[in-house]
Amino acid sequence: MSRLLRTIRLLALATAVTLVAGGLIACASDDDAGASNPRPTSEEGEPTPTEPASRSSQADPADAFRSMSIPGDLTDGYFFGDPDAPLQLAVYEDFQCPFCLQFTLASEPEIVEKFVLEGKLRLEFRNLPILGQDSANAAFAAQCAADADAFWPLHKELFLAQYEAGQLTDEELNVGRFAKEELLRFARTAGLDAAAFETCLADPATYDAVLTQAREANQLGIRSTPSFFLNGQPLARYPAGPAEWSAFLENALAE
């Protein structure tokens, strides 16, 4: 793939995602998605994720995510769970977004253990790379992994890389965490064939697939990542933390 064509496709992707919600799309907490309380800001006035307690005073917040079970017979591309589950939860995420990371570490393991593995819910990841080059790179890698039915192991590697780099409390964007060499390393760890993965990264079809997801988000009027759709309906405000997610999903099952 020529450098010119790659640049054109990246610009097309950037144009698509900035058009979402009239250019007002952002990585945002559940507070920003509909609550009255604003999220914390840094001294410079920039939004920052809610800081977890000191690691010295609690268990590592990534422990549950690291040990989260991903049975191969329950995954299919971007999907995880029984296709006939009564609940279908789609989540739009950016791998650089601290709030996506916060949801993934804190709440996703609970959702998987109590609902996905029990056949109550099917989880679907959808790419919405809004924060720049590293976001786009990670989305292309995710698409390649999904094509090889290895998305969920790679998903774990990408989010753990962000956590271990301190993205929860000290957000840095586009610093090369998802450069090609790093993505190849994560892909090998996730069990992907490195040569096939590298070929896929250069395939125009990979860029087109991610662009299609961004256009879909645009059409749905999505304004922030993470954004959630339960059984096709958007959540105006998503639950805060694993306990709230469990209660919310149990109520949805009861209904």
Contacts in CASP RR format, 6 or more apart in sequence:
PFRMAT RR
TARGET T0000
AUTHOR 0000-0000-0000
METHOD contacts of the structure
MODEL  1
MSRLLRTIRLLALATAVTLVAGGLIACASDDDAGASNPRPTSEEGEPTPT
EPASRSSQADPADAFRSMSIPGDLTDGYFFGDPDAPLQLAVYEDFQCPFC
LQFTLASEPEIVEKFVLEGKLRLEFRNLPILGQDSANAAFAAQCAADADA
FWPLHKELFLAQYEAGQLTDEELNVGRFAKEELLRFARTAGLDAAAFETC
LADPATYDAVLTQAREANQLGIRSTPSFFLNGQPLARYPAGPAEWSAFLE
NALAE
1 202 0 8 1.000
1 203 0 8 1.000
1 204 0 8 1.000
5 204 0 8 1.000
6 207 0 8 1.000
9 204 0 8 1.000
9 207 0 8 1.000
9 208 0 8 1.000
9 211 0 8 1.000
10 133 0 8 1.000
10 136 0 8 1.000
10 207 0 8 1.000
12 207 0 8 1.000
12 211 0 8 1.000
13 129 0 8 1.000
13 136 0 8 1.000
13 207 0 8 1.000
13 210 0 8 1.000
13 211 0 8 1.000
13 214 0 8 1.000
14 132 0 8 1.000
14 136 0 8 1.000
16 211 0 8 1.000
16 214 0 8 1.000
16 215 0 8 1.000
16 218 0 8 1.000
17 25 0 8 1.000
17 128 0 8 1.000
17 129 0 8 1.000
17 130 0 8 1.000
17 214 0 8 1.000
17 217 0 8 1.000
17 218 0 8 1.000
18 25 0 8 1.000
18 130 0 8 1.000
19 218 0 8 1.000
20 128 0 8 1.000
20 130 0 8 1.000
20 214 0 8 1.000
20 217 0 8 1.000
20 218 0 8 1.000
20 221 0 8 1.000
20 222 0 8 1.000
20 223 0 8 1.000
21 218 0 8 1.000
21 221 0 8 1.000
21 222 0 8 1.000
21 223 0 8 1.000
24 223 0 8 1.000
25 128 0 8 1.000
25 130 0 8 1.000
25 222 0 8 1.000
25 223 0 8 1.000
25 224 0 8 1.000
25 225 0 8 1.000
26 32 0 8 1.000
26 47 0 8 1.000
26 130 0 8 1.000
26 223 0 8 1.000
26 224 0 8 1.000
26 225 0 8 1.000
27 94 0 8 1.000
27 96 0 8 1.000
27 97 0 8 1.000
27 98 0 8 1.000
27 99 0 8 1.000
27 100 0 8 1.000
27 130 0 8 1.000
27 131 0 8 1.000
27 224 0 8 1.000
27 225 0 8 1.000
28 39 0 8 1.000
28 47 0 8 1.000
28 99 0 8 1.000
28 223 0 8 1.000
28 224 0 8 1.000
28 225 0 8 1.000
29 39 0 8 1.000
29 49 0 8 1.000
29 50 0 8 1.000
29 99 0 8 1.000
29 102 0 8 1.000
30 99 0 8 1.000
30 237 0 8 1.000
30 238 0 8 1.000
30 239 0 8 1.000
30 240 0 8 1.000
31 37 0 8 1.000
31 38 0 8 1.000
31 39 0 8 1.000
32 38 0 8 1.000
32 39 0 8 1.000
32 47 0 8 1.000
32 224 0 8 1.000
33 223 0 8 1.000
33 224 0 8 1.000
33 227 0 8 1.000
33 235 0 8 1.000
33 236 0 8 1.000
33 237 0 8 1.000
33 238 0 8 1.000
34 236 0 8 1.000
34 237 0 8 1.000
35 237 0 8 1.000
39 47 0 8 1.000
39 48 0 8 1.000
39 49 0 8 1.000
39 50 0 8 1.000
40 47 0 8 1.000
40 48 0 8 1.000
40 49 0 8 1.000
40 50 0 8 1.000
40 51 0 8 1.000
41 47 0 8 1.000
41 48 0 8 1.000
42 48 0 8 1.000
48 98 0 8 1.000
48 169 0 8 1.000
48 171 0 8 1.000
49 98 0 8 1.000
49 99 0 8 1.000
49 101 0 8 1.000
49 102 0 8 1.000
49 168 0 8 1.000
49 169 0 8 1.000
49 171 0 8 1.000
50 102 0 8 1.000
51 168 0 8 1.000
51 169 0 8 1.000
52 58 0 8 1.000
52 61 0 8 1.000
52 168 0 8 1.000
52 169 0 8 1.000
55 61 0 8 1.000
61 105 0 8 1.000
61 106 0 8 1.000
61 163 0 8 1.000
61 168 0 8 1.000
62 105 0 8 1.000
62 160 0 8 1.000
62 163 0 8 1.000
62 164 0 8 1.000
64 105 0 8 1.000
64 109 0 8 1.000
64 110 0 8 1.000
65 104 0 8 1.000
65 105 0 8 1.000
65 108 0 8 1.000
65 109 0 8 1.000
65 156 0 8 1.000
65 159 0 8 1.000
65 160 0 8 1.000
66 156 0 8 1.000
66 160 0 8 1.000
67 109 0 8 1.000
68 108 0 8 1.000
68 109 0 8 1.000
68 112 0 8 1.000
68 113 0 8 1.000
68 156 0 8 1.000
69 112 0 8 1.000
69 113 0 8 1.000
69 117 0 8 1.000
70 80 0 8 1.000
70 112 0 8 1.000
70 152 0 8 1.000
70 153 0 8 1.000
70 156 0 8 1.000
71 117 0 8 1.000
74 80 0 8 1.000
74 81 0 8 1.000
74 82 0 8 1.000
74 116 0 8 1.000
74 117 0 8 1.000
75 81 0 8 1.000
75 149 0 8 1.000
75 151 0 8 1.000
75 152 0 8 1.000
76 83 0 8 1.000
76 149 0 8 1.000
77 146 0 8 1.000
77 147 0 8 1.000
77 149 0 8 1.000
77 151 0 8 1.000
78 124 0 8 1.000
78 125 0 8 1.000
78 126 0 8 1.000
78 142 0 8 1.000
78 146 0 8 1.000
78 151 0 8 1.000
79 122 0 8 1.000
79 123 0 8 1.000
79 124 0 8 1.000
80 112 0 8 1.000
80 116 0 8 1.000
80 122 0 8 1.000
80 123 0 8 1.000
80 124 0 8 1.000
80 125 0 8 1.000
80 152 0 8 1.000
81 116 0 8 1.000
81 117 0 8 1.000
81 119 0 8 1.000
81 121 0 8 1.000
81 122 0 8 1.000
81 123 0 8 1.000
82 119 0 8 1.000
82 122 0 8 1.000
83 122 0 8 1.000
85 115 0 8 1.000
85 116 0 8 1.000
85 119 0 8 1.000
85 120 0 8 1.000
85 121 0 8 1.000
85 122 0 8 1.000
86 120 0 8 1.000
86 121 0 8 1.000
86 253 0 8 1.000
87 115 0 8 1.000
87 120 0 8 1.000
87 121 0 8 1.000
87 122 0 8 1.000
87 230 0 8 1.000
87 231 0 8 1.000
87 249 0 8 1.000
87 252 0 8 1.000
87 253 0 8 1.000
88 121 0 8 1.000
88 122 0 8 1.000
88 124 0 8 1.000
88 230 0 8 1.000
88 231 0 8 1.000
88 232 0 8 1.000
89 111 0 8 1.000
89 121 0 8 1.000
89 122 0 8 1.000
89 123 0 8 1.000
89 124 0 8 1.000
89 228 0 8 1.000
89 229 0 8 1.000
89 230 0 8 1.000
89 249 0 8 1.000
90 124 0 8 1.000
90 125 0 8 1.000
90 126 0 8 1.000
90 228 0 8 1.000
90 229 0 8 1.000
90 232 0 8 1.000
91 103 0 8 1.000
91 123 0 8 1.000
91 124 0 8 1.000
91 125 0 8 1.000
91 126 0 8 1.000
91 226 0 8 1.000
91 227 0 8 1.000
91 228 0 8 1.000
91 229 0 8 1.000
92 126 0 8 1.000
92 127 0 8 1.000
92 128 0 8 1.000
92 217 0 8 1.000
92 222 0 8 1.000
92 225 0 8 1.000
92 226 0 8 1.000
92 227 0 8 1.000
92 228 0 8 1.000
93 100 0 8 1.000
93 103 0 8 1.000
93 104 0 8 1.000
93 125 0 8 1.000
93 126 0 8 1.000
93 127 0 8 1.000
93 128 0 8 1.000
93 225 0 8 1.000
93 226 0 8 1.000
94 100 0 8 1.000
94 127 0 8 1.000
94 128 0 8 1.000
94 129 0 8 1.000
94 130 0 8 1.000
94 131 0 8 1.000
94 135 0 8 1.000
94 138 0 8 1.000
94 139 0 8 1.000
94 225 0 8 1.000
95 129 0 8 1.000
95 134 0 8 1.000
95 135 0 8 1.000
95 138 0 8 1.000
95 139 0 8 1.000
95 142 0 8 1.000
95 158 0 8 1.000
95 159 0 8 1.000
95 162 0 8 1.000
95 178 0 8 1.000
96 129 0 8 1.000
96 131 0 8 1.000
96 132 0 8 1.000
96 134 0 8 1.000
96 135 0 8 1.000
96 138 0 8 1.000
96 162 0 8 1.000
96 167 0 8 1.000
96 173 0 8 1.000
96 174 0 8 1.000
96 177 0 8 1.000
96 178 0 8 1.000
97 130 0 8 1.000
97 131 0 8 1.000
97 135 0 8 1.000
97 225 0 8 1.000
97 226 0 8 1.000
98 167 0 8 1.000
98 168 0 8 1.000
98 171 0 8 1.000
99 225 0 8 1.000
99 226 0 8 1.000
100 159 0 8 1.000
100 225 0 8 1.000
100 226 0 8 1.000
101 159 0 8 1.000
101 162 0 8 1.000
101 163 0 8 1.000
101 167 0 8 1.000
101 168 0 8 1.000
102 168 0 8 1.000
103 226 0 8 1.000
103 238 0 8 1.000
103 241 0 8 1.000
104 159 0 8 1.000
105 159 0 8 1.000
105 163 0 8 1.000
105 168 0 8 1.000
106 241 0 8 1.000
106 242 0 8 1.000
107 239 0 8 1.000
107 241 0 8 1.000
107 242 0 8 1.000
107 245 0 8 1.000
108 123 0 8 1.000
109 242 0 8 1.000
110 242 0 8 1.000
110 245 0 8 1.000
110 246 0 8 1.000
111 121 0 8 1.000
111 123 0 8 1.000
111 242 0 8 1.000
111 245 0 8 1.000
111 246 0 8 1.000
111 249 0 8 1.000
112 123 0 8 1.000
114 120 0 8 1.000
114 246 0 8 1.000
114 249 0 8 1.000
115 121 0 8 1.000
115 249 0 8 1.000
116 122 0 8 1.000
116 123 0 8 1.000
120 249 0 8 1.000
120 253 0 8 1.000
121 249 0 8 1.000
125 142 0 8 1.000
125 151 0 8 1.000
125 155 0 8 1.000
126 213 0 8 1.000
126 216 0 8 1.000
126 217 0 8 1.000
127 139 0 8 1.000
127 142 0 8 1.000
127 143 0 8 1.000
127 210 0 8 1.000
127 213 0 8 1.000
127 214 0 8 1.000
128 213 0 8 1.000
128 214 0 8 1.000
128 217 0 8 1.000
128 222 0 8 1.000
128 225 0 8 1.000
128 227 0 8 1.000
129 135 0 8 1.000
129 136 0 8 1.000
129 138 0 8 1.000
129 139 0 8 1.000
129 210 0 8 1.000
129 214 0 8 1.000
130 225 0 8 1.000
131 173 0 8 1.000
131 174 0 8 1.000
132 173 0 8 1.000
132 174 0 8 1.000
133 174 0 8 1.000
133 176 0 8 1.000
134 173 0 8 1.000
134 174 0 8 1.000
134 175 0 8 1.000
134 176 0 8 1.000
134 177 0 8 1.000
134 178 0 8 1.000
134 179 0 8 1.000
135 174 0 8 1.000
135 178 0 8 1.000
136 210 0 8 1.000
137 178 0 8 1.000
137 179 0 8 1.000
137 180 0 8 1.000
137 183 0 8 1.000
138 158 0 8 1.000
138 178 0 8 1.000
138 183 0 8 1.000
139 210 0 8 1.000
139 213 0 8 1.000
140 201 0 8 1.000
140 206 0 8 1.000
140 207 0 8 1.000
140 210 0 8 1.000
141 154 0 8 1.000
141 158 0 8 1.000
141 178 0 8 1.000
141 183 0 8 1.000
141 186 0 8 1.000
141 187 0 8 1.000
141 197 0 8 1.000
141 201 0 8 1.000
142 151 0 8 1.000
142 154 0 8 1.000
142 155 0 8 1.000
142 158 0 8 1.000
143 200 0 8 1.000
143 206 0 8 1.000
143 209 0 8 1.000
143 210 0 8 1.000
144 187 0 8 1.000
144 192 0 8 1.000
144 197 0 8 1.000
144 200 0 8 1.000
144 201 0 8 1.000
144 206 0 8 1.000
145 151 0 8 1.000
145 153 0 8 1.000
145 154 0 8 1.000
145 155 0 8 1.000
145 187 0 8 1.000
145 190 0 8 1.000
145 192 0 8 1.000
145 197 0 8 1.000
147 200 0 8 1.000
147 206 0 8 1.000
148 192 0 8 1.000
148 193 0 8 1.000
148 196 0 8 1.000
148 197 0 8 1.000
148 200 0 8 1.000
150 190 0 8 1.000
150 191 0 8 1.000
150 192 0 8 1.000
153 190 0 8 1.000
153 191 0 8 1.000
154 186 0 8 1.000
154 187 0 8 1.000
154 190 0 8 1.000
154 192 0 8 1.000
156 190 0 8 1.000
157 186 0 8 1.000
157 187 0 8 1.000
157 189 0 8 1.000
157 190 0 8 1.000
158 178 0 8 1.000
158 186 0 8 1.000
161 177 0 8 1.000
161 178 0 8 1.000
161 182 0 8 1.000
161 186 0 8 1.000
162 177 0 8 1.000
165 172 0 8 1.000
165 177 0 8 1.000
176 182 0 8 1.000
180 198 0 8 1.000
180 201 0 8 1.000
183 197 0 8 1.000
183 201 0 8 1.000
184 194 0 8 1.000
184 197 0 8 1.000
184 198 0 8 1.000
187 194 0 8 1.000
187 197 0 8 1.000
188 194 0 8 1.000
200 206 0 8 1.000
217 227 0 8 1.000
220 229 0 8 1.000
220 234 0 8 1.000
222 234 0 8 1.000
226 238 0 8 1.000
227 234 0 8 1.000
227 235 0 8 1.000
228 234 0 8 1.000
228 235 0 8 1.000
228 238 0 8 1.000
229 235 0 8 1.000
230 252 0 8 1.000
231 252 0 8 1.000
239 245 0 8 1.000
239 247 0 8 1.000
239 248 0 8 1.000
END
